[in-house]
Amino acid sequence: MSQLKTRIQDDMKAAMRAKDTARLGTVRMLLAAVKQREVDERIELDDAAVLAVIERMIKQRRDAITQFEAGGRADLAAAETAEIAVLEPYLPARLGGEELDAEIRAAIAELGLGAPQDLGKLMPVLKPRLAGRADMAQVSARAKALLSGQ
């Protein structure tokens, strides 16, 4: 069993003991999503796959917040924000702008790329390296800018 999955299960037990229903609900939802993916794919997820599940859940909540705010439902947006606050601590430390640029430049140099059309070759290399440590949309935008020479 992955270390991250074990940590999440321990957090669920702690939330049960503390009678923290909001946190418990979110952690249970996360474990259910992990279990569902394991059942669907008939595998046991490693830490990287669990991180992918967490990232997807956070992205879904951010999208929902945008929709709720557009619809004038601040109460529902606040609930989604609270769930994000429970999920984010499971992600590794996020890379800052300079660190992210350094990682992208290193991959560009490693692959010998230099044109904007090389983005399709660069992203498959960056994705596993930066999973959980950076927003992939931001990585793509920065990579495109660096390949363009900006």
Accessible surface in RSA format (square Angstrom, percent):
REM  Atomic radii and reference values for relative SASA: ProtOr
REM  Chains: A
REM  Algorithm: Lee & Richards
REM  Probe-radius: 1.40
REM  Slices: 20
REM RES _ NUM      All-atoms   Total-Side   Main-Chain    Non-polar    All polar
REM                ABS   REL    ABS   REL    ABS   REL    ABS   REL    ABS   REL
RES MET A   1   135.14  70.0  65.77  43.5  69.37 165.2  63.41  53.9  71.72  95.0
RES SER A   2    14.04  11.9   1.49   2.0  12.55  28.9  11.88  25.3   2.16   3.0
RES GLN A   3   149.82  83.8 141.25 103.2   8.57  20.4  50.73 108.0  99.09  75.2
RES LEU A   4    16.82   9.4  13.47   9.6   3.35   8.4  16.48  11.6   0.33   0.9
RES LYS A   5    17.00   8.3  17.00  10.4   0.00   0.0   7.01   6.3  10.00  10.6
RES THR A   6    55.74  39.6  55.74  56.5   0.00   0.0  48.46  65.1   7.28  11.0
RES ARG A   7   103.09  43.3  99.40  50.7   3.70   8.8  48.35  66.1  54.75  33.2
RES ILE A   8     0.02   0.0   0.02   0.0   0.00   0.0   0.02   0.0   0.00   0.0
RES GLN A   9    51.40  28.7  51.40  37.6   0.00   0.0   7.82  16.7  43.57  33.0
RES ASP A  10    73.17  51.3  68.70  68.4   4.47  10.6  25.60  60.2  47.57  47.4
RES ASP A  11    34.30  24.0  32.98  32.8   1.32   3.1   2.57   6.0  31.73  31.6
RES MET A  12    39.58  20.5  39.58  26.2   0.00   0.0  34.86  29.6   4.72   6.3
RES LYS A  13   101.02  49.3  99.72  61.2   1.30   3.1  53.61  48.3  47.41  50.5
RES ALA A  14    49.63  45.6  45.20  69.7   4.44  10.1  46.93  66.1   2.71   7.2
RES ALA A  15     3.33   3.1   0.00   0.0   3.33   7.6   2.79   3.9   0.54   1.4
RES MET A  16    84.53  43.8  71.80  47.5  12.74  30.3  64.36  54.7  20.17  26.7
RES ARG A  17   179.13  75.2 150.55  76.7  28.58  68.1  78.94 107.9 100.19  60.7
RES ALA A  18    76.04  69.9  41.78  64.5  34.26  77.9  54.14  76.2  21.90  58.0
RES LYS A  19   169.87  82.9 146.96  90.2  22.92  54.6 108.42  97.6  61.45  65.5
RES ASP A  20    57.99  40.6  51.23  51.0   6.76  16.0  17.18  40.4  40.81  40.7
RES THR A  21   109.28  77.7  99.31 100.7   9.97  23.8  69.02  92.7  40.25  60.9
RES ALA A  22    77.05  70.8  59.14  91.3  17.91  40.7  72.34 101.9   4.71  12.5
RES ARG A  23    72.43  30.4  71.74  36.6   0.69   1.6  19.94  27.3  52.48  31.8
RES LEU A  24    23.35  13.0  23.35  16.7   0.00   0.0  23.35  16.4   0.00   0.0
RES GLY A  25    37.35  46.1   0.00   N/A  37.35  46.1  32.14  88.2   5.21  11.7
RES THR A  26     5.95   4.2   4.85   4.9   1.10   2.6   0.00   0.0   5.95   9.0
RES VAL A  27     0.00   0.0   0.00   0.0   0.00   0.0   0.00   0.0   0.00   0.0
RES ARG A  28   111.93  47.0 107.05  54.6   4.88  11.6  39.11  53.4  72.83  44.1
RES MET A  29    69.02  35.7  61.87  40.9   7.15  17.0  44.19  37.6  24.83  32.9
RES LEU A  30     0.00   0.0   0.00   0.0   0.00   0.0   0.00   0.0   0.00   0.0
RES LEU A  31    23.44  13.1  21.25  15.2   2.19   5.5  21.50  15.1   1.94   5.2
RES ALA A  32    61.81  56.8  50.00  77.2  11.81  26.9  57.79  81.4   4.02  10.6
RES ALA A  33    25.87  23.8  16.05  24.8   9.83  22.4  23.51  33.1   2.36   6.3
RES VAL A  34     0.36   0.2   0.36   0.3   0.00   0.0   0.36   0.3   0.00   0.0
RES LYS A  35   121.48  59.3 121.37  74.5   0.12   0.3  71.88  64.7  49.60  52.8
RES GLN A  36   101.27  56.6  98.29  71.8   2.98   7.1  38.38  81.7  62.89  47.7
RES ARG A  37    60.13  25.2  56.62  28.9   3.51   8.4  16.78  22.9  43.35  26.3
RES GLU A  38    13.42   7.7  11.02   8.3   2.40   5.7   6.73  13.0   6.69   5.5
RES VAL A  39    91.21  60.0  79.14  71.6  12.07  29.1  85.26  74.1   5.96  16.2
RES ASP A  40    90.95  63.7  62.58  62.3  28.37  67.1  26.47  62.3  64.49  64.3
RES GLU A  41    83.27  47.8  61.37  46.4  21.90  52.1  36.12  69.9  47.14  38.5
RES ARG A  42   213.83  89.8 181.13  92.3  32.71  77.9  70.75  96.7 143.08  86.7
RES ILE A  43    90.41  51.5  73.90  55.1  16.51  39.8  84.82  61.1   5.59  15.2
RES GLU A  44   105.51  60.6  77.64  58.7  27.87  66.3  36.10  69.8  69.41  56.7
RES LEU A  45     2.44   1.4   0.00   0.0   2.43   6.1   0.70   0.5   1.74   4.7
RES ASP A  46    86.58  60.6  80.74  80.4   5.84  13.8  41.24  97.1  45.34  45.2
RES ASP A  47    52.89  37.0  50.65  50.4   2.25   5.3  25.53  60.1  27.36  27.3
RES ALA A  48    62.45  57.4  53.56  82.7   8.88  20.2  55.33  77.9   7.11  18.8
RES ALA A  49    16.91  15.5  12.12  18.7   4.79  10.9  16.36  23.0   0.55   1.4
RES VAL A  50     0.00   0.0   0.00   0.0   0.00   0.0   0.00   0.0   0.00   0.0
RES LEU A  51    26.24  14.6  26.24  18.8   0.00   0.0  26.24  18.4   0.00   0.0
RES ALA A  52    42.02  38.6  37.49  57.9   4.53  10.3  38.75  54.6   3.27   8.7
RES VAL A  53     0.00   0.0   0.00   0.0   0.00   0.0   0.00   0.0   0.00   0.0
RES ILE A  54     0.00   0.0   0.00   0.0   0.00   0.0   0.00   0.0   0.00   0.0
RES GLU A  55    46.00  26.4  40.12  30.3   5.88  14.0  23.36  45.2  22.64  18.5
RES ARG A  56   108.02  45.4 102.24  52.1   5.78  13.8  56.90  77.8  51.12  31.0
RES MET A  57     7.61   3.9   7.61   5.0   0.00   0.0   7.61   6.5   0.00   0.0
RES ILE A  58     4.30   2.4   4.30   3.2   0.00   0.0   4.30   3.1   0.00   0.0
RES LYS A  59   129.53  63.2 127.43  78.2   2.10   5.0  96.61  87.0  32.91  35.1
RES GLN A  60    93.80  52.5  86.72  63.4   7.08  16.9  36.30  77.3  57.50  43.6
RES ARG A  61    24.38  10.2  23.83  12.1   0.55   1.3   1.63   2.2  22.75  13.8
RES ARG A  62   108.38  45.5 104.86  53.5   3.52   8.4  48.38  66.1  60.00  36.4
RES ASP A  63    73.08  51.2  70.40  70.1   2.68   6.3  28.87  68.0  44.21  44.1
RES ALA A  64    25.80  23.7  20.12  31.1   5.68  12.9  25.40  35.8   0.40   1.1
RES ILE A  65    25.80  14.7  25.80  19.2   0.00   0.0  25.80  18.6   0.00   0.0
RES THR A  66    84.70  60.2  81.10  82.2   3.60   8.6  58.63  78.8  26.07  39.4
RES GLN A  67   126.41  70.7 118.66  86.7   7.75  18.5  36.20  77.1  90.20  68.4
RES PHE A  68    55.62  27.8  54.59  33.8   1.03   2.7  55.62  33.7   0.00   0.0
RES GLU A  69   112.47  64.6  91.05  68.9  21.42  51.0  33.07  64.0  79.40  64.8
RES ALA A  70    90.87  83.6  46.24  71.4  44.64 101.5  58.91  83.0  31.97  84.7
RES GLY A  71    57.13  70.4   0.00   N/A  57.13  70.4  33.41  91.7  23.71  53.1
RES GLY A  72    63.69  78.5   0.00   N/A  63.69  78.5  35.75  98.1  27.93  62.6
RES ARG A  73   113.65  47.7 112.98  57.6   0.67   1.6  39.70  54.3  73.95  44.8
RES ALA A  74    77.31  71.1  69.63 107.4   7.68  17.5  71.29 100.4   6.02  15.9
RES ASP A  75    87.77  61.5  69.15  68.8  18.62  44.0  51.26 120.6  36.51  36.4
RES LEU A  76    65.07  36.2  64.57  46.2   0.50   1.3  64.60  45.4   0.47   1.3
RES ALA A  77     6.18   5.7   6.11   9.4   0.06   0.1   6.18   8.7   0.00   0.0
RES ALA A  78    61.73  56.8  49.95  77.1  11.79  26.8  56.25  79.2   5.48  14.5
RES ALA A  79    52.61  48.4  42.66  65.8   9.95  22.6  50.71  71.4   1.91   5.0
RES GLU A  80    33.45  19.2  33.32  25.2   0.13   0.3   0.10   0.2  33.35  27.2
RES THR A  81    73.10  52.0  72.53  73.5   0.57   1.4  62.44  83.9  10.66  16.1
RES ALA A  82    55.23  50.8  46.71  72.1   8.52  19.4  53.73  75.7   1.50   4.0
RES GLU A  83    38.44  22.1  38.03  28.8   0.41   1.0   7.57  14.6  30.87  25.2
RES ILE A  84    15.33   8.7  15.33  11.4   0.00   0.0  15.33  11.0   0.00   0.0
RES ALA A  85    63.95  58.8  47.96  74.0  15.99  36.4  53.50  75.3  10.46  27.7
RES VAL A  86    19.32  12.7  18.68  16.9   0.64   1.6  19.27  16.7   0.05   0.1
RES LEU A  87     0.00   0.0   0.00   0.0   0.00   0.0   0.00   0.0   0.00   0.0
RES GLU A  88    69.31  39.8  63.11  47.7   6.20  14.8  18.22  35.2  51.09  41.7
RES PRO A  89    73.76  53.8  50.83  46.3  22.94  83.4  63.18  52.2  10.58  65.8
RES TYR A  90     6.76   3.2   1.18   0.7   5.58  14.5   1.18   0.9   5.58   6.9
RES LEU A  91    23.66  13.2   9.51   6.8  14.15  35.6   9.66   6.8  14.01  37.7
RES PRO A  92    50.26  36.6  34.91  31.8  15.35  55.8  47.62  39.3   2.64  16.4
RES ALA A  93    90.46  83.2  65.68 101.4  24.78  56.4  78.08 110.0  12.38  32.8
RES ARG A  94   110.35  46.3  85.67  43.7  24.69  58.8  53.84  73.6  56.51  34.2
RES LEU A  95    35.75  19.9  17.64  12.6  18.11  45.5  17.82  12.5  17.93  48.2
RES GLY A  96    35.53  43.8   0.00   N/A  35.53  43.8  34.81  95.5   0.72   1.6
RES GLY A  97    48.42  59.7   0.00   N/A  48.42  59.7  32.51  89.2  15.92  35.6
RES GLU A  98   142.36  81.7 136.24 103.1   6.12  14.6  65.64 127.0  76.72  62.6
RES GLU A  99    96.68  55.5  91.43  69.2   5.26  12.5  40.56  78.4  56.13  45.8
RES LEU A 100     0.99   0.6   0.99   0.7   0.00   0.0   0.99   0.7   0.00   0.0
RES ASP A 101    15.03  10.5  15.03  15.0   0.00   0.0   0.03   0.1  15.00  15.0
RES ALA A 102    57.18  52.6  48.84  75.4   8.34  19.0  52.72  74.2   4.46  11.8
RES GLU A 103    52.43  30.1  50.18  38.0   2.25   5.3   7.85  15.2  44.58  36.4
RES ILE A 104     0.00   0.0   0.00   0.0   0.00   0.0   0.00   0.0   0.00   0.0
RES ARG A 105   123.27  51.8 118.98  60.6   4.29  10.2  53.99  73.8  69.28  42.0
RES ALA A 106    54.33  50.0  41.84  64.6  12.49  28.4  50.86  71.6   3.46   9.2
RES ALA A 107     0.00   0.0   0.00   0.0   0.00   0.0   0.00   0.0   0.00   0.0
RES ILE A 108    23.59  13.4  23.52  17.5   0.06   0.2  23.52  16.9   0.06   0.2
RES ALA A 109    79.55  73.1  51.95  80.2  27.60  62.8  61.05  86.0  18.49  49.0
RES GLU A 110   114.93  66.0  75.33  57.0  39.60  94.3  45.19  87.4  69.73  56.9
RES LEU A 111    71.40  39.8  44.56  31.9  26.84  67.5  49.15  34.5  22.24  59.9
RES GLY A 112    66.44  81.9   0.00   N/A  66.44  81.9  34.31  94.1  32.13  72.0
RES LEU A 113    26.24  14.6  11.84   8.5  14.40  36.2  12.99   9.1  13.25  35.6
RES GLY A 114    57.88  71.4   0.00   N/A  57.88  71.4  31.12  85.4  26.76  59.9
RES ALA A 115    30.06  27.6  28.61  44.2   1.45   3.3  29.66  41.8   0.40   1.1
RES PRO A 116    66.30  48.3  59.77  54.5   6.53  23.7  60.03  49.6   6.27  39.0
RES GLN A 117   148.97  83.3 117.15  85.6  31.82  75.8  66.03 140.5  82.94  62.9
RES ASP A 118    19.44  13.6  19.44  19.3   0.00   0.0   0.00   0.0  19.44  19.4
RES LEU A 119    31.84  17.7  31.84  22.8   0.00   0.0  31.84  22.4   0.00   0.0
RES GLY A 120    58.15  71.7   0.00   N/A  58.15  71.7  42.03 115.3  16.12  36.1
RES LYS A 121   133.43  65.1 121.88  74.8  11.55  27.5  83.90  75.5  49.53  52.8
RES LEU A 122     0.00   0.0   0.00   0.0   0.00   0.0   0.00   0.0   0.00   0.0
RES MET A 123    38.45  19.9  37.95  25.1   0.50   1.2  38.19  32.5   0.26   0.3
RES PRO A 124    87.00  63.4  66.60  60.7  20.39  74.1  75.66  62.5  11.34  70.5
RES VAL A 125    40.30  26.5  34.52  31.3   5.79  13.9  39.01  33.9   1.30   3.5
RES LEU A 126     0.00   0.0   0.00   0.0   0.00   0.0   0.00   0.0   0.00   0.0
RES LYS A 127   122.99  60.0 122.99  75.5   0.00   0.0  69.09  62.2  53.90  57.4
RES PRO A 128    99.29  72.4  70.65  64.4  28.64 104.1  78.53  64.8  20.76 129.0
RES ARG A 129    79.63  33.4  64.05  32.7  15.57  37.1  40.47  55.3  39.16  23.7
RES LEU A 130     0.00   0.0   0.00   0.0   0.00   0.0   0.00   0.0   0.00   0.0
RES ALA A 131    35.89  33.0  27.39  42.3   8.50  19.3  28.37  40.0   7.51  19.9
RES GLY A 132     0.00   0.0   0.00   N/A   0.00   0.0   0.00   0.0   0.00   0.0
RES ARG A 133    70.73  29.7  70.73  36.1   0.01   0.0  23.38  31.9  47.36  28.7
RES ALA A 134     5.35   4.9   0.96   1.5   4.39  10.0   4.10   5.8   1.25   3.3
RES ASP A 135    72.87  51.0  67.78  67.5   5.09  12.0  19.81  46.6  53.07  52.9
RES MET A 136    42.32  21.9  38.58  25.5   3.74   8.9  38.89  33.1   3.43   4.5
RES ALA A 137    73.10  67.2  55.56  85.7  17.54  39.9  64.61  91.0   8.49  22.5
RES GLN A 138    88.71  49.6  82.25  60.1   6.46  15.4  27.41  58.3  61.30  46.5
RES VAL A 139     0.00   0.0   0.00   0.0   0.00   0.0   0.00   0.0   0.00   0.0
RES SER A 140    31.01  26.2  31.01  41.4   0.00   0.0  14.28  30.4  16.74  23.4
RES ALA A 141    59.92  55.1  48.73  75.2  11.19  25.5  54.11  76.2   5.81  15.4
RES ARG A 142    75.04  31.5  74.91  38.2   0.14   0.3  28.45  38.9  46.59  28.2
RES ALA A 143     0.00   0.0   0.00   0.0   0.00   0.0   0.00   0.0   0.00   0.0
RES LYS A 144   108.04  52.7 108.04  66.3   0.00   0.0  51.78  46.6  56.27  59.9
RES ALA A 145    18.02  16.6  13.67  21.1   4.36   9.9  17.62  24.8   0.41   1.1
RES LEU A 146    23.88  13.3   8.09   5.8  15.79  39.7   8.28   5.8  15.60  42.0
RES LEU A 147     7.91   4.4   0.27   0.2   7.64  19.2   1.92   1.3   6.00  16.1
RES SER A 148    55.48  46.9  23.04  30.7  32.44  74.7  16.99  36.2  38.48  53.9
RES GLY A 149    70.67  87.1   0.00   N/A  70.67  87.1  35.52  97.5  35.15  78.7
RES GLN A 150   155.51  87.0 109.22  79.8  46.29 110.2  69.27 147.5  86.24  65.4
END  Absolute sums over single chains surface
CHAIN  1 A     8768.1       7060.4       1707.7       5089.1       3679.0
END  Absolute sums over all chains
TOTAL          8768.1       7060.4       1707.7       5089.1       3679.0
